[in-house]
Amino acid sequence: MLERLVEILVKGLVEHPDQVKITAVESPRSVTLEVRVADSDMGKVIGRQGRVAKAIRTVVKAAAVKDGRRVMVEFMS
């Protein structure tokens, strides 16, 4: 569910949505979502001073409250 949320948010921002890949690395108490985008789209996903990335993380953390698990979102190219 959280992977799908991040996918929708990120694909709406980038020029190459077909290159967006999200991998979930799960542990008993937390989930790390690794978001990979094209090199040319990295600036759009991070935003000025990281504001877009921070907003995405905030939305995902709010959605994860139901699961009771900690969620981390990492952006990679």
ChimeraX commands (.cxc) that place a marker at each C-alpha (Angstrom):
marker #1 position 0.00,0.00,0.00 radius 0.5
marker #1 position 2.72,2.49,0.95 radius 0.5
marker #1 position 4.75,1.56,-2.12 radius 0.5
marker #1 position 1.76,2.41,-4.32 radius 0.5
marker #1 position 1.29,5.76,-2.58 radius 0.5
marker #1 position 4.93,6.73,-3.14 radius 0.5
marker #1 position 4.75,5.53,-6.73 radius 0.5
marker #1 position 1.75,7.75,-7.48 radius 0.5
marker #1 position 3.36,10.78,-5.85 radius 0.5
marker #1 position 6.73,10.38,-7.55 radius 0.5
marker #1 position 5.41,9.49,-11.02 radius 0.5
marker #1 position 3.38,12.70,-10.98 radius 0.5
marker #1 position 6.56,14.73,-10.54 radius 0.5
marker #1 position 9.00,13.21,-13.01 radius 0.5
marker #1 position 9.46,13.38,-16.78 radius 0.5
marker #1 position 10.32,9.67,-17.05 radius 0.5
marker #1 position 7.67,7.84,-14.98 radius 0.5
marker #1 position 8.58,4.52,-16.59 radius 0.5
marker #1 position 11.98,4.67,-14.84 radius 0.5
marker #1 position 10.52,5.02,-11.33 radius 0.5
marker #1 position 11.24,1.92,-9.25 radius 0.5
marker #1 position 10.31,1.43,-5.62 radius 0.5
marker #1 position 11.77,-1.32,-3.48 radius 0.5
marker #1 position 10.53,-2.07,0.03 radius 0.5
marker #1 position 13.08,-3.39,2.53 radius 0.5
marker #1 position 11.12,-4.65,5.51 radius 0.5
marker #1 position 12.09,-5.48,9.05 radius 0.5
marker #1 position 9.78,-6.33,11.97 radius 0.5
marker #1 position 9.44,-2.73,13.14 radius 0.5
marker #1 position 10.19,-0.65,10.07 radius 0.5
marker #1 position 10.01,-0.39,6.30 radius 0.5
marker #1 position 12.53,1.40,4.11 radius 0.5
marker #1 position 11.23,2.45,0.71 radius 0.5
marker #1 position 14.04,2.93,-1.79 radius 0.5
marker #1 position 12.89,5.18,-4.63 radius 0.5
marker #1 position 14.96,5.11,-7.81 radius 0.5
marker #1 position 14.42,7.67,-10.55 radius 0.5
marker #1 position 16.29,8.78,-13.67 radius 0.5
marker #1 position 19.27,11.03,-12.99 radius 0.5
marker #1 position 17.59,13.92,-14.80 radius 0.5
marker #1 position 14.52,13.65,-12.53 radius 0.5
marker #1 position 16.35,13.57,-9.21 radius 0.5
marker #1 position 16.21,17.35,-8.76 radius 0.5
marker #1 position 12.44,17.38,-9.25 radius 0.5
marker #1 position 11.92,14.67,-6.66 radius 0.5
marker #1 position 14.16,16.32,-4.08 radius 0.5
marker #1 position 13.09,19.91,-4.76 radius 0.5
marker #1 position 14.64,23.11,-3.53 radius 0.5
marker #1 position 16.37,22.53,-0.22 radius 0.5
marker #1 position 14.72,19.09,-0.07 radius 0.5
marker #1 position 11.20,20.43,0.37 radius 0.5
marker #1 position 9.51,18.02,-2.07 radius 0.5
marker #1 position 11.30,15.01,-0.58 radius 0.5
marker #1 position 10.34,16.13,2.91 radius 0.5
marker #1 position 6.70,16.53,1.85 radius 0.5
marker #1 position 6.65,13.03,0.36 radius 0.5
marker #1 position 8.14,11.61,3.56 radius 0.5
marker #1 position 5.55,13.43,5.66 radius 0.5
marker #1 position 2.63,12.06,3.63 radius 0.5
marker #1 position 4.01,8.52,3.76 radius 0.5
marker #1 position 4.63,8.67,7.51 radius 0.5
marker #1 position 1.06,9.88,8.06 radius 0.5
marker #1 position -0.27,6.99,5.98 radius 0.5
marker #1 position 1.90,4.51,7.90 radius 0.5
marker #1 position 0.38,5.36,11.25 radius 0.5
marker #1 position -2.26,2.67,10.66 radius 0.5
marker #1 position 0.40,-0.03,10.36 radius 0.5
marker #1 position 2.17,1.01,13.55 radius 0.5
marker #1 position 5.52,0.67,11.80 radius 0.5
marker #1 position 8.23,3.21,11.10 radius 0.5
marker #1 position 8.64,4.14,7.45 radius 0.5
marker #1 position 11.71,5.69,5.87 radius 0.5
marker #1 position 11.88,6.92,2.29 radius 0.5
marker #1 position 15.26,7.10,0.55 radius 0.5
marker #1 position 15.74,8.64,-2.88 radius 0.5
marker #1 position 18.39,7.19,-5.21 radius 0.5
marker #1 position 19.33,7.67,-8.82 radius 0.5
marker link #1:1,2 radius 0.2
marker link #1:2,3 radius 0.2
marker link #1:3,4 radius 0.2
marker link #1:4,5 radius 0.2
marker link #1:5,6 radius 0.2
marker link #1:6,7 radius 0.2
marker link #1:7,8 radius 0.2
marker link #1:8,9 radius 0.2
marker link #1:9,10 radius 0.2
marker link #1:10,11 radius 0.2
marker link #1:11,12 radius 0.2
marker link #1:12,13 radius 0.2
marker link #1:13,14 radius 0.2
marker link #1:14,15 radius 0.2
marker link #1:15,16 radius 0.2
marker link #1:16,17 radius 0.2
marker link #1:17,18 radius 0.2
marker link #1:18,19 radius 0.2
marker link #1:19,20 radius 0.2
marker link #1:20,21 radius 0.2
marker link #1:21,22 radius 0.2
marker link #1:22,23 radius 0.2
marker link #1:23,24 radius 0.2
marker link #1:24,25 radius 0.2
marker link #1:25,26 radius 0.2
marker link #1:26,27 radius 0.2
marker link #1:27,28 radius 0.2
marker link #1:28,29 radius 0.2
marker link #1:29,30 radius 0.2
marker link #1:30,31 radius 0.2
marker link #1:31,32 radius 0.2
marker link #1:32,33 radius 0.2
marker link #1:33,34 radius 0.2
marker link #1:34,35 radius 0.2
marker link #1:35,36 radius 0.2
marker link #1:36,37 radius 0.2
marker link #1:37,38 radius 0.2
marker link #1:38,39 radius 0.2
marker link #1:39,40 radius 0.2
marker link #1:40,41 radius 0.2
marker link #1:41,42 radius 0.2
marker link #1:42,43 radius 0.2
marker link #1:43,44 radius 0.2
marker link #1:44,45 radius 0.2
marker link #1:45,46 radius 0.2
marker link #1:46,47 radius 0.2
marker link #1:47,48 radius 0.2
marker link #1:48,49 radius 0.2
marker link #1:49,50 radius 0.2
marker link #1:50,51 radius 0.2
marker link #1:51,52 radius 0.2
marker link #1:52,53 radius 0.2
marker link #1:53,54 radius 0.2
marker link #1:54,55 radius 0.2
marker link #1:55,56 radius 0.2
marker link #1:56,57 radius 0.2
marker link #1:57,58 radius 0.2
marker link #1:58,59 radius 0.2
marker link #1:59,60 radius 0.2
marker link #1:60,61 radius 0.2
marker link #1:61,62 radius 0.2
marker link #1:62,63 radius 0.2
marker link #1:63,64 radius 0.2
marker link #1:64,65 radius 0.2
marker link #1:65,66 radius 0.2
marker link #1:66,67 radius 0.2
marker link #1:67,68 radius 0.2
marker link #1:68,69 radius 0.2
marker link #1:69,70 radius 0.2
marker link #1:70,71 radius 0.2
marker link #1:71,72 radius 0.2
marker link #1:72,73 radius 0.2
marker link #1:73,74 radius 0.2
marker link #1:74,75 radius 0.2
marker link #1:75,76 radius 0.2
marker link #1:76,77 radius 0.2
view
